[in-house]
């Protein structure tokens, strides 16, 4: 289960805004007055036994896109404006969606939608004063904030990630994770790591990298790990997914630069 992440007294939903907006677009297309969890599972093509749909519904409520009444969900006026409004209405509605998250609202008021890394870190440290582990989470917060804020100026689809929660797949061009398989006996993740360490001896190293990318060009991203240049990201939810996506961009950049453009289309 992808739980919301808490930083001091502030809670950030596990699902990024872009992903839940794309799901809401799918729901709106069904033209339902209200819908159940099972309707949602059917619409987005998720697996019945997965916790993913319930997590996304919870986060959609937190964003103000839907409300829950008994066992049914209703799309709010804000939700309809965010995915079905005019070209001028949508950005304003999406900003309101983002502002429903208290920390994001404070940051928007303080540093706006295009902060530098330094201004973001400074603002977060002033706002969150009751989290002794904040320092090590600043990069994740930054990537999540930028990912959500970017939706204000986007047009659908809002998320690069597949909207299929039951079996989200990352294909060759969008690869952002190395899949791990669970060790059921020890109840821990055993990472399958993709080595990407270009060197001056390019011929052999290029073949090694290319073979691994071809072998891993489609992933089932229920969980995963990226390790690169001493940095390690364990993918547990959409917040860590966003951080992993940024790391993969860096890997792509290094591959293109150090292999003379060989991986420019990757």
C-alpha positions as a Markdown table, in Angstrom:
| # | Residue | x | y | z |
|---|---|---|---|---|
| 1 | Unk | 0.0 | 0.0 | 0.0 |
| 2 | Unk | 1.3 | 3.4 | -1.0 |
| 3 | Unk | 0.8 | 5.5 | 2.1 |
| 4 | Unk | 0.9 | 9.3 | 2.1 |
| 5 | Unk | 4.3 | 10.6 | 3.2 |
| 6 | Unk | 4.5 | 12.8 | 6.3 |
| 7 | Unk | 7.1 | 15.5 | 6.9 |
| 8 | Unk | 6.7 | 16.9 | 10.4 |
| 9 | Unk | 3.1 | 17.8 | 10.6 |
| 10 | Unk | 2.6 | 18.0 | 6.8 |
| 11 | Unk | 1.2 | 15.1 | 4.8 |
| 12 | Unk | 1.9 | 14.7 | 1.0 |
| 13 | Unk | -0.3 | 12.3 | -0.9 |
| 14 | Unk | 1.5 | 9.3 | -2.4 |
| 15 | Unk | 0.0 | 9.9 | -5.9 |
| 16 | Unk | 1.2 | 12.8 | -7.9 |
| 17 | Unk | -1.3 | 15.2 | -9.3 |
| 18 | Unk | -0.7 | 14.3 | -12.9 |
| 19 | Unk | -1.5 | 10.6 | -12.3 |
| 20 | Unk | -4.8 | 11.3 | -10.5 |
| 21 | Unk | -5.8 | 13.8 | -13.0 |
| 22 | Unk | -5.3 | 11.3 | -15.8 |
| 23 | Unk | -7.4 | 8.8 | -13.8 |
| 24 | Unk | -10.2 | 11.3 | -13.3 |
| 25 | Unk | -10.2 | 12.0 | -17.1 |
| 26 | Unk | -10.9 | 8.3 | -17.6 |
| 27 | Unk | -13.7 | 8.4 | -15.0 |
| 28 | Unk | -15.3 | 11.5 | -16.5 |
| 29 | Unk | -15.4 | 9.8 | -20.0 |
| 30 | Unk | -17.7 | 7.2 | -18.5 |
| 31 | Unk | -20.3 | 9.9 | -17.8 |
| 32 | Unk | -21.3 | 8.5 | -14.4 |
| 33 | Unk | -23.3 | 10.4 | -11.8 |
| 34 | Unk | -21.3 | 8.6 | -9.1 |
| 35 | Unk | -19.0 | 5.6 | -9.0 |
| 36 | Unk | -17.8 | 2.9 | -6.7 |
| 37 | Unk | -14.4 | 1.5 | -6.0 |
| 38 | Unk | -15.2 | -1.4 | -8.3 |
| 39 | Unk | -16.2 | 1.0 | -11.1 |
| 40 | Unk | -12.9 | 2.8 | -10.7 |
| 41 | Unk | -11.0 | -0.5 | -10.8 |
| 42 | Unk | -12.7 | -1.4 | -14.1 |
| 43 | Unk | -12.3 | 2.0 | -15.6 |
| 44 | Unk | -8.5 | 2.2 | -15.0 |
| 45 | Unk | -7.9 | -1.5 | -15.6 |
| 46 | Unk | -6.5 | -2.3 | -12.2 |
| 47 | Unk | -6.2 | -5.6 | -10.5 |
| 48 | Unk | -9.0 | -6.4 | -8.0 |
| 49 | Unk | -6.6 | -7.5 | -5.3 |
| 50 | Unk | -4.4 | -4.4 | -5.6 |
| 51 | Unk | -4.3 | -1.7 | -3.0 |
| 52 | Unk | -3.5 | 0.8 | -5.7 |
| 53 | Unk | -7.1 | 1.9 | -6.6 |
| 54 | Unk | -8.0 | 2.5 | -2.9 |
| 55 | Unk | -4.8 | 4.5 | -2.5 |
| 56 | Unk | -5.5 | 6.7 | -5.5 |
| 57 | Unk | -9.1 | 7.3 | -4.5 |
| 58 | Unk | -7.9 | 8.4 | -1.0 |
| 59 | Unk | -5.5 | 10.8 | -2.6 |
| 60 | Unk | -8.1 | 12.1 | -5.1 |
| 61 | Unk | -10.2 | 13.0 | -2.0 |
| 62 | Unk | -7.3 | 14.7 | -0.4 |
| 63 | Unk | -6.7 | 16.8 | -3.6 |
| 64 | Unk | -10.4 | 17.8 | -3.6 |
| 65 | Unk | -11.1 | 16.1 | -7.0 |
| 66 | Unk | -13.8 | 13.8 | -5.5 |
| 67 | Unk | -15.8 | 13.3 | -2.3 |
| 68 | Unk | -16.9 | 10.0 | -0.7 |
| 69 | Unk | -20.5 | 9.4 | 0.3 |
| 70 | Unk | -21.1 | 6.0 | 1.8 |
| 71 | Unk | -19.4 | 3.6 | -0.6 |
| 72 | Unk | -19.7 | 5.9 | -3.6 |
| 73 | Unk | -17.7 | 8.7 | -5.0 |
| 74 | Unk | -18.8 | 12.0 | -6.6 |
| 75 | Unk | -16.6 | 14.2 | -8.8 |
| 76 | Unk | -16.5 | 17.7 | -7.3 |
| 77 | Unk | -16.9 | 20.9 | -9.3 |
| 78 | Unk | -13.2 | 21.5 | -8.8 |
| 79 | Unk | -12.5 | 18.1 | -10.2 |
| 80 | Unk | -14.6 | 18.7 | -13.3 |
| 81 | Unk | -13.0 | 22.1 | -13.9 |
| 82 | Unk | -9.5 | 20.6 | -13.5 |
| 83 | Unk | -10.0 | 18.0 | -16.3 |
| 84 | Unk | -12.9 | 19.4 | -18.4 |
| 85 | Unk | -12.8 | 23.1 | -18.1 |
| 86 | Unk | -11.7 | 25.6 | -20.8 |
| 87 | Unk | -8.1 | 26.4 | -21.6 |
| 88 | Unk | -8.2 | 29.2 | -19.0 |
| 89 | Unk | -10.2 | 27.4 | -16.4 |
| 90 | Unk | -8.1 | 24.2 | -16.2 |
| 91 | Unk | -4.9 | 25.9 | -15.0 |
| 92 | Unk | -6.7 | 27.8 | -12.3 |
| 93 | Unk | -8.5 | 24.7 | -11.1 |
| 94 | Unk | -5.4 | 22.6 | -11.1 |
| 95 | Unk | -3.7 | 25.2 | -9.0 |
| 96 | Unk | -6.6 | 25.0 | -6.5 |
| 97 | Unk | -6.2 | 21.2 | -6.5 |
| 98 | Unk | -2.5 | 21.6 | -5.6 |
| 99 | Unk | -3.3 | 24.2 | -2.9 |
| 100 | Unk | -5.5 | 21.7 | -1.2 |
| 101 | Unk | -2.2 | 20.2 | 0.1 |
| 102 | Unk | -1.2 | 22.5 | 2.9 |
| 103 | Unk | 2.5 | 22.3 | 2.4 |
| 104 | Unk | 2.2 | 23.0 | -1.3 |
| 105 | Unk | -0.1 | 25.9 | -0.6 |
| 106 | Unk | 2.4 | 27.5 | 1.7 |
| 107 | Unk | 5.2 | 27.0 | -0.8 |
| 108 | Unk | 3.3 | 28.4 | -3.6 |
| 109 | Unk | 2.6 | 31.5 | -1.5 |
| 110 | Unk | 6.3 | 31.8 | -0.5 |
| 111 | Unk | 8.3 | 30.8 | -3.6 |
| 112 | Unk | 5.8 | 30.4 | -6.4 |
| 113 | Unk | 5.7 | 27.8 | -9.2 |
| 114 | Unk | 9.3 | 28.2 | -10.5 |
| 115 | Unk | 11.6 | 28.1 | -7.5 |
| 116 | Unk | 15.3 | 27.5 | -7.6 |
| 117 | Unk | 16.5 | 24.5 | -5.6 |
| 118 | Unk | 18.1 | 26.9 | -3.1 |
| 119 | Unk | 14.9 | 28.9 | -2.5 |
| 120 | Unk | 12.9 | 25.7 | -2.2 |
| 121 | Unk | 15.2 | 24.2 | 0.4 |
| 122 | Unk | 15.3 | 27.5 | 2.4 |
| 123 | Unk | 11.5 | 27.8 | 2.3 |
| 124 | Unk | 10.9 | 24.2 | 3.3 |
| 125 | Unk | 13.3 | 24.4 | 6.3 |
| 126 | Unk | 11.5 | 27.5 | 7.5 |
| 127 | Unk | 8.0 | 25.9 | 7.2 |
| 128 | Unk | 8.9 | 22.4 | 8.5 |
| 129 | Unk | 10.6 | 22.7 | 11.9 |
| 130 | Unk | 9.5 | 19.5 | 13.6 |
| 131 | Unk | 11.1 | 16.8 | 11.4 |
| 132 | Unk | 14.6 | 15.8 | 12.5 |
| 133 | Unk | 15.0 | 13.7 | 9.3 |
| 134 | Unk | 13.9 | 16.5 | 6.9 |
| 135 | Unk | 17.4 | 17.0 | 5.4 |
| 136 | Unk | 17.5 | 13.6 | 3.7 |
| 137 | Unk | 14.1 | 14.0 | 2.2 |
| 138 | Unk | 14.5 | 17.5 | 0.6 |
| 139 | Unk | 15.3 | 16.1 | -2.9 |
| 140 | Unk | 12.2 | 13.9 | -2.8 |
| 141 | Unk | 10.1 | 16.9 | -1.8 |
| 142 | Unk | 11.6 | 19.1 | -4.4 |
| 143 | Unk | 10.9 | 16.6 | -7.2 |
| 144 | Unk | 7.3 | 16.0 | -6.0 |
| 145 | Unk | 6.6 | 19.7 | -5.8 |
| 146 | Unk | 7.9 | 20.4 | -9.3 |
| 147 | Unk | 6.1 | 17.4 | -10.7 |
| 148 | Unk | 2.8 | 18.6 | -9.3 |
| 149 | Unk | 3.3 | 22.3 | -10.1 |
| 150 | Unk | 4.2 | 21.4 | -13.7 |
| 151 | Unk | 0.6 | 20.2 | -14.3 |
| 152 | Unk | -0.7 | 23.8 | -14.1 |
| 153 | Unk | 0.8 | 24.5 | -17.5 |
| 154 | Unk | 0.4 | 21.1 | -19.1 |
| 155 | Unk | -2.3 | 19.7 | -21.4 |
| 156 | Unk | -3.5 | 16.1 | -20.9 |
| 157 | Unk | -2.2 | 13.5 | -20.5 |
| 158 | Unk | -0.6 | 15.0 | -17.4 |
| 159 | Unk | 1.6 | 12.1 | -16.3 |
| 160 | Unk | 4.4 | 10.4 | -18.2 |
| 161 | Unk | 3.7 | 7.3 | -16.1 |
| 162 | Unk | 1.2 | 4.7 | -17.3 |
| 163 | Unk | -2.3 | 5.2 | -15.8 |
| 164 | Unk | -2.8 | 1.5 | -15.5 |
| 165 | Unk | -2.4 | 0.9 | -11.8 |
| 166 | Unk | -2.8 | -2.9 | -11.9 |
| 167 | Unk | 0.2 | -3.4 | -14.1 |
| 168 | Unk | 2.0 | -0.1 | -14.8 |
| 169 | Unk | 4.6 | -0.7 | -17.5 |
| 170 | Unk | 7.6 | 1.4 | -18.5 |
| 171 | Unk | 8.8 | 0.9 | -22.0 |
| 172 | Unk | 12.2 | 1.4 | -23.5 |
| 173 | Unk | 11.9 | 5.2 | -24.1 |
| 174 | Unk | 10.3 | 5.9 | -20.7 |
| 175 | Unk | 12.4 | 3.5 | -18.5 |
| 176 | Unk | 12.8 | 5.0 | -15.1 |
| 177 | Unk | 13.3 | 2.0 | -12.8 |
| 178 | Unk | 15.1 | -1.3 | -12.3 |
| 179 | Unk | 12.8 | -3.9 | -11.1 |
| 180 | Unk | 13.4 | -5.8 | -7.9 |
| 181 | Unk | 11.8 | -9.1 | -7.0 |
| 182 | Unk | 10.6 | -9.8 | -3.4 |
| 183 | Unk | 12.5 | -12.3 | -1.3 |
| 184 | Unk | 9.4 | -13.9 | 0.3 |
| 185 | Unk | 11.4 | -15.9 | 2.9 |
| 186 | Unk | 13.1 | -12.8 | 4.3 |
| 187 | Unk | 10.4 | -10.3 | 3.4 |
| 188 | Unk | 12.8 | -7.8 | 1.8 |
| 189 | Unk | 13.6 | -6.5 | -1.6 |
| 190 | Unk | 16.4 | -8.0 | -3.6 |
| 191 | Unk | 17.4 | -5.4 | -6.2 |
| 192 | Unk | 18.2 | -6.3 | -9.8 |
| 193 | Unk | 20.6 | -3.5 | -10.6 |
| 194 | Unk | 21.4 | -2.1 | -14.0 |
| 195 | Unk | 25.0 | -1.1 | -14.2 |
| 196 | Unk | 25.5 | 2.2 | -16.2 |
| 197 | Unk | 29.1 | 3.3 | -15.7 |
| 198 | Unk | 30.5 | 4.5 | -19.1 |
| 199 | Unk | 34.3 | 4.6 | -19.2 |
| 200 | Unk | 37.0 | 5.6 | -21.7 |
| 201 | Unk | 37.1 | 2.0 | -22.9 |
| 202 | Unk | 33.8 | 2.6 | -24.7 |
| 203 | Unk | 33.5 | -0.5 | -27.0 |
| 204 | Unk | 33.1 | -3.1 | -24.4 |
| 205 | Unk | 31.2 | -0.9 | -22.0 |
| 206 | Unk | 28.8 | 0.2 | -24.7 |
| 207 | Unk | 28.0 | -3.4 | -25.5 |
| 208 | Unk | 27.4 | -4.2 | -21.8 |
| 209 | Unk | 25.1 | -1.2 | -21.3 |
| 210 | Unk | 23.1 | -1.9 | -24.4 |
| 211 | Unk | 22.6 | -5.5 | -23.7 |
| 212 | Unk | 21.3 | -4.7 | -20.2 |
| 213 | Unk | 18.9 | -2.0 | -21.5 |
| 214 | Unk | 17.5 | -4.3 | -24.2 |
| 215 | Unk | 17.1 | -7.1 | -21.6 |
| 216 | Unk | 15.2 | -4.7 | -19.3 |
| 217 | Unk | 13.3 | -2.6 | -21.8 |
| 218 | Unk | 9.9 | -3.3 | -20.2 |
| 219 | Unk | 9.3 | -3.3 | -16.5 |
| 220 | Unk | 6.5 | -4.1 | -14.1 |
| 221 | Unk | 6.9 | -1.3 | -11.7 |
| 222 | Unk | 5.2 | -2.5 | -8.5 |
| 223 | Unk | 8.5 | -1.8 | -6.7 |
| 224 | Unk | 12.1 | -1.2 | -7.8 |
| 225 | Unk | 15.5 | 0.2 | -7.1 |
| 226 | Unk | 17.9 | 2.5 | -9.0 |
| 227 | Unk | 21.5 | 2.7 | -8.0 |
| 228 | Unk | 23.8 | 5.1 | -9.8 |
| 229 | Unk | 27.1 | 6.8 | -8.8 |
| 230 | Unk | 26.6 | 6.0 | -5.2 |
| 231 | Unk | 23.0 | 7.1 | -5.0 |
| 232 | Unk | 20.2 | 4.7 | -4.3 |
| 233 | Unk | 16.4 | 5.1 | -4.7 |
| 234 | Unk | 14.0 | 2.5 | -3.6 |
| 235 | Unk | 10.7 | 3.0 | -5.4 |
| 236 | Unk | 7.8 | 2.5 | -3.0 |
| 237 | Unk | 5.2 | 5.1 | -4.2 |
| 238 | Unk | 4.7 | 8.0 | -6.6 |
| 239 | Unk | 6.8 | 10.3 | -4.5 |
| 240 | Unk | 9.9 | 8.1 | -4.8 |
| 241 | Unk | 8.9 | 7.3 | -8.4 |
| 242 | Unk | 9.3 | 11.1 | -9.3 |
| 243 | Unk | 12.7 | 11.1 | -7.7 |
| 244 | Unk | 13.7 | 8.0 | -9.6 |
| 245 | Unk | 12.5 | 9.6 | -12.8 |
| 246 | Unk | 14.9 | 12.5 | -12.3 |
| 247 | Unk | 17.8 | 10.2 | -11.6 |
| 248 | Unk | 17.0 | 8.3 | -14.8 |
| 249 | Unk | 17.2 | 11.6 | -16.8 |
| 250 | Unk | 20.7 | 12.1 | -15.4 |
| 251 | Unk | 21.6 | 8.5 | -16.4 |
| 252 | Unk | 20.3 | 9.1 | -20.0 |
| 253 | Unk | 22.3 | 12.4 | -20.1 |
| 254 | Unk | 25.5 | 10.7 | -19.0 |
| 255 | Unk | 25.0 | 7.9 | -21.5 |
| 256 | Unk | 24.5 | 10.2 | -24.4 |
| 257 | Unk | 27.5 | 12.4 | -23.4 |
| 258 | Unk | 30.0 | 9.6 | -22.7 |
| 259 | Unk | 29.0 | 7.3 | -25.6 |
| 260 | Unk | 29.0 | 10.0 | -28.3 |
| 261 | Unk | 25.3 | 10.0 | -28.8 |
| 262 | Unk | 24.8 | 6.3 | -29.0 |
| 263 | Unk | 21.9 | 6.4 | -26.5 |
| 264 | Unk | 20.3 | 9.6 | -27.7 |
| 265 | Unk | 17.1 | 7.7 | -28.7 |
| 266 | Unk | 16.8 | 5.8 | -25.4 |
